[in-house]
Amino acid sequence: MTFNQELDEHGAWRRQFALRLKLLGEWLSDHDLMGPGIRERLDQLHAQVKEDRIMVAFVAEFSRGKSELINAMFFAGYGRRIMPASAGRTTMCPTELGYDAEVPPCIRLLPIETRLQPQSLLEWRNAPDKWERVDLDVNDPRQLARAIQKVSEVRRVSQDEARALGFWSDELPDDNPIPGADGLVEVPKWRHALINMAHPLLKQGLVILDTPGLNAIGAEPELTVSLLPQAHAVVFILAADTGVTKSDLTIWRQHLNALGHAPESRLVVLNKIDTMWDELSSPEQVQLQIAAQRTDSAEVLGIPPSQVLAVSAQKGLLAKVNRDEALLQASRLPELEAALGAGLLGQRRSILQAAVANGIEALRADSRRLVHTRHRDILEQIQELEGLRGKNSSTIKQMRLRIEQEQADFDASGARIQAVRSVHLRLLRELFALLSSSHLKKEASAMAKALRQPGIKLGVRRVYDDTFGRLRADLDSARQLIGEIQSMLEGSFRGLNAEYGFSLQAPAAPQLERYMTDLQQVEKSHLQYLSLGNALRLAQPEFGERLSRALMSRLRVIYDAAVNDVELWNKSAASQLDAQLRERRRNFSRRIEAVSRIQQAAGGLDERIRELQAQQAQLQVLDSKLDELTAVLMAAQDGAAPVARVA
């Protein structure tokens, strides 16, 4: 199955799951089971599935055919090239292609001059008025291709301006662009490009990241520190006739090998195998040459040969446009698409399904707990009323007084419950303080200062190691606090369950281990910039400033995600307690109302017992229906499942 077909299936699964989730939410609301905690879980599940994005990053040195490969894989349906791929015209700035239904089809371009300002790329994304916008007509391939050509635009600037923008280094002259006769040099006109279009694959959640060559990658730390680590798959393109060149190896070692991607999510592509199609060589000889180049490239890069695929993007594009099946097979493009589909989407879907499964289980447990609380209260009422059979009015009056006294005692116990909340909130405040943006900024201030200071940064590695040591210690302290809060919740809930007959259960504590892993990944991906080989580049104040901003931006994402997990955990615990307090107060009101009706009318006792028994039967139906609806959601993860009828 090709990548496109796999992505179509993944999109269909997401849409079906979202529909089932919506039906479940409506059913819970209709039956008064939608508490704040349950709503929070539903919203989180919906966001997980709706906002799921699959980013594929294409990385290569100049002239490796990267944009042509993107054209062949994703845009052949337009019958022409969409991404600039002709001679002398190539992607000069990092370019993201995706789809946002709330934004009209357009290309947004961030001027290169924004590098001179302190905001990070993430902050610029939230300032749309600073981007130049060009509207796109997705039904006009010519206009579309012409507009997207803007990503290849350059500016001619003085060497001083190029130096300030990060494209000129007196210490590393080999990396500098060649000056013209007038002394000016070419630099990218744009820092970043965002292309929004309703392409079928992009609508399914695919995001394509097209990166420029080595010089531009090195000049934009945020690309390798923030964007590339977020990619779910990286396709690294080489030229089949040259194999791994020195600059290719630099990109691989400095910018890709340290990202921490799963091995199956990294593919190396030997492009332009058509240059090896030699009429003087037999097809068998050509295949042997390609196989040898695959083996050699894998050995140099230190990966299994199975992760190196050979293709001809140009012939693959031509074959798709002309519907030439023989040429398409000769281009080997379907092999790459199948590898991406099986590896990337299979892995991505497994991760998403595991996260969704955990959410469904928690949702089912919270909802069932509420149903069972109501069932228990009704059973107690039935037993209580059964005990009134044959009793006189004085006994019934005494029962009412006893219920009212129970209610008064319960209301008076609010101080104890509030004490539990107070201890919980105090510990939570300590936890949130450890994970706050202000604390993160304080912990990283020494590192930011060291990166920004001018000149050779001899002690920056020590400061860097110390900073990440403190950040790891903070996450470890947060993990210990979570354990303390969890123990307190479990003990408090046991006490409340024993005293008031509640069925409280502490929700699963957030696991900070994955954020510790993310932190280690960020630390590892930055080490390349602190090496001796980058000492001269790091000595430039502008580069150090950009590196510092990129680092803080990435760390904030990690800390914000951890805070979100803690907030959901807290809301789940608090909403459980609120729901059972609310149900208990309702139960007192129902019991008093039932006794009043019995006092006022003969035969009221039997009538009320029948009403409660009917409610009991309805709750059993609700419980079964809840199991059915959540089972359908769980079953949908292994394939298509019929949408359950909601009643």
N, C-alpha and C positions, 0 to 999 in steps of 0.2 A: 504494500500500500504506500502511495506517495505521501510526501509531507502535506501537500494540499488536501488530499483525501483524509488524512489523519486529523488535520486541523478542522476540516468540515465536521467530522464526527465529534471532535472535542467541543466545537461550538454548539452542535445539536444537543449534546449531553448537558451543557451548561444551561441552554434555554429550557429544556425539559425539567431540569432540576429546579430552576427559578420558578417555573409554573407550579410545580408540586409544592414548593415552599410557600408560594402565595396562597394556594388553596388551604394549606395547613394553617397559615396565619389567620385567614378568614374564619376557618372552623373554630380555632381557639377563641377568637373574639366573640363569635356567635354564642359560644357556650361559657362565656365569662371566665375563661382560663388564661387570658392574656395579662399576666402580671408584668410589672416593669422589668424584672429579671428575664422573663421569658421573651418579652419584646426585644430586649437587648441582644439576646442570643439569636433570635430570628434575624434581626438587622445585621448582625455580624456575619451570619451564614450567607445572607443575601448579598452582602458586600463582597465576601470572599469569592463567590461564584461570578457575580456580575462584573466585578472589577479585575478579575483574573487576567493578567497579561502574560504573553509569552514573547520574550525579547530574544531575538537572534542577532548577534553582533557579527558583522563581517569586517575582518581586520586584515590589512595587507600593506605592503610597501607600494609606492606608486607603480603604475603600469603592470599590475599583476592580473588585471581583468576583473577586479572586484565588482565594480558597478555593472559590468556586463553579466556577471553571474547573477546579481540581483534581478536584472532585467529578464534573464532566461528563466529563473525560478518563479518569479512572481508577476511579471508584467508582460509576458508574451501574448496574452489575450488582447493587448492593444494593437498588435500587429506591427510594432515598431519599438525602438528603444525609448524608455521613459527617463531613466537615470542617465546622466551624461557619461558616455563611455567611448566616444570617438577620440582619435589621436589629438593630443594637446588639450583635451577637455576632460577634466576629471574632478571628483569631489574634493574640494579644498577645505571643507569644514565638517565637523561631526554632524551627521544628518539623521534625524529620527523620523521614520514613517509610521504613522499610526492612525487611529480613528477615534474621534470624540464627537458623538452625536450633537453635543451642545455648541460645537464650533463649526462654522461654515467651511466648505472645502477651500483650503488656502495653504500657502507656504508662508511661514513666519521666520524672519531672519534677524538674528541679533548682531548688531554691528561689532566689528572687531575691537573698536575703541573702548568697549565696556571692560576690556581687560585692565584698563588703566584705573578703574574704579574698584572700591573695596568689596562690592557685593559678590556673593558666590553665584554660580550658574543657577542653583536652586532658587535663590532669591530673585534672579532675573526672570525666571519662569512665572513668578507671581506679579510681574510688572508688564503686562501685555502691550501697554502703550509705548514701550521702549523698543519694540520689535517692528521691523518693516514687514508689512503684510501684502501679499499678492494673491488675489482670488484665483481659484482654479476651476476650470470647466472639465469635470471628469469624463464628460461625454465627447470631448474634443481632444484626441490624443496629441495632435500637433500643438495646441495651446498648452496642454499639460506638460509636454516635454520641453517646450520653450520656456515655460515658467520655472521648471525645476532646474534648467540650465544655470539659474542664478547661484546655485551652490558651488559652481566652479569659478565664480567671479573672483578677481584679485584687485588689489590696489598697489600702486607704485608709491613707495614712501622713501624717505631718507633713511640712512643707516641708523641715525639716532632714534628715529621713531620706531624702526624695526626692532632696535634693542629694547626700547621701552615696552613694546608689545610682546617680547619674548622670542622673536625670530632672528635675532642677531647676537652673536657672542664673540667678543674679542678673544676669549680664551679657547673657544672651540671653533676655529675658522672653517673646518671641513664641513660643519653642519650648516653654514650660512648660505643663503641664496646668492646667486651670482649677480653682481651689480651690472646695470646697463651702462651704456656709454655716458649717460648723464649722471651716473653714480647712484641712481635710485634702484631699489630692489622691490621684487614682487612679494606681497604677503596676502593671505586670504582676506577678502573683503568682509567676510562674516565669521563670527565666532561660533555660531551654532544655528542649525536650521531645524524647524519642526514642520513636517508636511502632514496635513490632515486631509484624508480623502476616503471616500466610502468604497474602497476596494473590498471585494468579498472576503479576502483573507484578513485584511486589517479589521474589518467589522467583527470577525471572530475573536479578536483580541491579540492578533499578531502585531508585534512592534519590531520593525527592522531598524537596526542601528548601523549606519554606513560610516566608517571612520576614515580619516585621511591618513597619509603616510607617516613615517617615523618622526620627521621633524615636527609636524603639527601635533602628533600624539605627545611627544615629550614636552612641548610647550604648554600643554593644557592638562595639568595634573588631575583636574576634576574628572576628566574623561576616564583615566585609568584607575583612579581611586574610587569614583562613585558610579559612573555609568557602566563600564565594562563588568565590574563585579556583580551588578544587578542582572546582567544578561543570563538567560537560562541555557544558552548555547553560544559557543564562539566558533565561527568558521574562519580559519586562518588560511589565506590563499597564497600559494607560491606559483612560480612559473615552472611548467613542466620541463622546459629545455634547460633551465639553470639550476633547478633544485633549491636548496637552502643557501642563500647568499649571506654575506656578512651582515647586511642591514636586516634581512629577514630574521637571522638568529638573534640580533639585538632586540627586535620587537618581541620575539618569543620569550627570551630569557628575562628581559626587563619589565615587560608589560603584560604578558599572558600567563607565564608559568607560575607567577606568584599570586594569581587571583583565587586559587582554591576551588575552582570548578571541579565537579565530578568528572572523572576521566571520560565517561561516555558522552559528556556534553561538549567535548572539544573535538572538532574535526579539522583535519588539515587537508586542503584541496590543492592538488597539482593541476593548475589550469593550463589551457592552451595545448592540450595533447595533440591537437590538429597540426601543430608545427612539427610534430614528429612523424606525421603520416608521410612517408617518403616512398615515392614510386620506385626507387631503386632498392628498397627493402621490402621483404615479404611481410604480410600482415602478422605472421608469427614473430618475425624479428622485431617489428614495432612493439608488439605486446610484451616481448621480453625486455625491451628497453624501458618501457613504462613501468613494468614490474620492478626492474632494478632501481629505477629512480624512486619508486615508492619505498623500497626497502632502505635505500641510502638515506632518504629524507627522514624516515622514522627513526633510524639509528642516530642521526645527528640531533634530532629533537628529543630523543629519549622516550618515545611512545611506541606502542605496538603498531606494526604495519597495517593492521585492520583499521586503524584510525586515520590512515592516509588514503584518500580517494583521488582518482585521476579523472578529469573531465575536460570537455571543451565547451565553455560557456557560450562562445560565439556560435558554434555549430548547433548547440542545443537550442539557442534562441531561434536561429534560422529554421531548424527542423520543426519547432513548434509553430512558427508563423506560417510555414509552408505545408504543415501537416505531413511531414516526411518521417514516417515511423522508423525506417531503416537508419536515416541519419541521426535521429534522436537516440536510438540504441547505441550507435557508434560513438556519440558524444558522451555516453555514460552518465548523463545528467540524471536519469531516473534512479541510478544507484545512490547518488548523493541525496536525492529527495527521500528515498526510502530510509536511508540511514538517519536522516534528521527526524523523520516521522517516527520511526521505531524507538530511537534513543531519546531524543528530546521530549517529544510529546508523551511517550510512554512514561518517562520519569516524571514529567510535570504533572500528568494526570494522577499518578499514584500519590504524589505529595499532596495535591489538592484534595483527593478523595479521602486520604487519611485524616487531614485536618477537618474536613466536612463531617466525616464519620464521628469524630470526637464531639463535634458541636451538636450533632443530632442526638447522640447518646445523652449529653448533658441536658438538651432541650426536653427529651422524653422523660428523663428522671425528674426534672423540675415540674413538668406538667402532671406527671403521674402522682407526684407527692401531693400536689394540690387536690387532685381527684380523691386520693386515698384519705386525706384529711377530712374532706366533706363526707366521705363514706363512713369514716369512724364516728364523726359527730352525729350522723343520722342514726347509726346503729345504737349509740348511747341514748339518743332520744327515744328510740323505739323501746329499748330495755327499760328506760325510766318510765315511759307511759304504760308499758305492760304491767309494771308494778303497781299502777293505780287501779287496776281492775278490782271492782268490788269495794273500793275504799270510799269513805264518806267525805263530805265537803271539807271537814276540818283537816283531814289528812292532805287533801289537795291544796288547801291554803298553806299548810306547813311546807309542802314541797315548793310552792312558789316563793315563800320566804327564804327557803334554803338556796334556791337558784339565785335569788337576788343577793344573798350574802356571798355566794361564790363569785358573783359578778363584781361585787364591791371589793372582795379580797384580791381578785385578779387585777382590777384597776389599780389597787394600792401597790401591787407588785411592780408597777411601771418603773419605780426607782431602781430596782435591781436590774431590770432589762436595760435601763438607760446606763447603768454602770458598766454593763458588758459592752455597750456601744462606745462608751467613753474610752475604755482601755483599747478597744479595737482601733478607734480613730487616732489615738495618741501614737500607737505603733505605726499606723498607716502614714501619719504625717512624717515620721522619721524615714519611712521607706520612700515616700515621694520626694523628700528632701535629698536623699542619696541619688535619685534618678532625675533630678530637676536640671533644666538647662543652665541655671545659674551655677549650680554645683559643678556641672561638667565644664563650663567655661572657666571656673576657678581652678579646677584640677589641671586643665590643659593650658593655662595661661603661660606657665614657664616654657612649655614647648613652643607655643605660638611666638613668644618673645624671641626664643633662640632661632627659630626659622626666619624671622623677619629682620634679624640684625644683619648689617652689611658685612661683606668680606667672607673669608673662609671660615666655616663653622666647625671648628675642631671639636667642640664639646657637645655638639648637637645630638650625637648618637646616645650619649649617656643621659641627656635630658629626655630624649625620646623614650628610652627604655624605662626611666624612672616614671614618666607620665603614664605609660601603659601599665606599668606595675601598679600604680595607684588606682587606675581605672578598673583593673582586674580585681583589686582588693575591694573597691566599692561594690562591684557586682557580687562579689563573694559575701560582703556584709549584707547586701540587699537579699541575697539568697538565704542567709541565716535569719534575717528579720522575717522573711516570708515563712520560714519554718516555725518561728516563734508565734507569729500571728495564727498560722494554721493550727498549731497545738492549742492555742487559747480558744480559737473558734470551736474546735472539736470538743474541748472540755466544757465550754459554756453551753454548747448545743446539747451535749449529753445531760447536763444538769437541767436545762429547760425542758428537754424531752421527758425526763423522769418526773419533774415537778408538775408540769402542765399537760403532759400527754401529747406534746408536739411530736412531729416526725422530721425535725430539722437534720440536715446532713451537710457538713462543711463541703463546699465545692472543691474540686481538685485545685491545688495550688499552682500558680504559674511556674513554668520551668524556665529559669534564666540561663540554662546551659547553652541554648542555641544562640543567645545574645553574647555569651562568652566566646563562642565559636566565631560569631561575626566580628567581635572585637579583635580576636587573634588574626582574622583574615585581613582586616584593615591595617593592623600593625605590620603584617607580613608584606602587604602590597605596597606599603610606603617605604620599606627598607631599601628598595631599589634606588630611591632618590637620595638616600643617605650614604650610598657607597662611594668609594674613592673615585670611581669613574664619573660620578655626577657632582663631584666637589666644586668644579668650576661653575657649572650651571646653578648649583645651589647657592653659590656666592652672590648671585645676582639678587638684589633686594626684591625686585618685582616677582621673580620666580618663587622665592621663599614666601612672599605674601600670598601668591596664588595657591601654593601648596598648603599653607596654613588654613586658608579658607576652605579648600576642598576637604581637608581632613576634618575640620569642625562640622562641615555640612554632613559628611558621612556619619560621624559620631552622633550627631543630633538625631538622625534617622533611627539609629539603633536604640538610643535611649527613649525616644518617643514611642517606638514600638513596644518596648518593655513596659512603659507607663500605661499604655493602652491595655496590655494583658492584665496588669495589676488592677486597673479600674474595672475591667469586666469581672474579675474574680471578686472584688469588693462588692460590686452591685449584685452579683449572684447571691452572695451570702446575706446582704442586707435585705434584698427583696424576698428571700425565703422567710426571714423572720417577720417582715412586714405582712406578708401574705398570711402567715399562720396566726399572727395577732389579729388581723382583720377577720379571718374566718372564725376565730374563737369568739370575738365580740358579736359577730353575726349569729353564732350558735346560741349565745346567751339570750339574744333578742328573740330568736325563734322558739326557744324553750319556754320563755316567759309568755310569749304570745300563745303557744299551744295550751299551756295550763289555763290561761285566761279564757280561751275558747271553751275548754272543758268545763270550767266553772260556770259559764254562762248558758250552756246548752246541754241537755241530756243527749246522750248518744254521740257527743263531740269527741269522746275518747277514741272510739272505734274509727270514726271518720279520720281523725288526725293520724292514727297509726297506719291506716290505709294510704293516706297521702305520703307519709314518710316511706312506706314500703314501695310506692310507685317511684318516688325520688331515688330510692336505693337501686331499683331496677334500671332507671335512667343512667345512673352513675356507672353501673356495670357496662351498659352499652357504650357510654363515653370512654370508659377504660379500654374496651375492645377496639373502638374506632381509633383511639389515639395510637394503639399498637399497630393497627392496620396502616394508618397514614405515615407513621414514622418508619414502618417496615418497608413501605413503598419507596421512601426516600433512600433508605439504606440499600435496597435492592437495585436502585437506579445507578449505583456506583459501579456495578459489574456489567452494566449494559442497559439497554432500553427496557423499561418496565411500564406497564399500563398505568395511566393516571387513575388513582383511586377515586371512586365516586364519593363526594362529600355530602353528608346529610346532617 
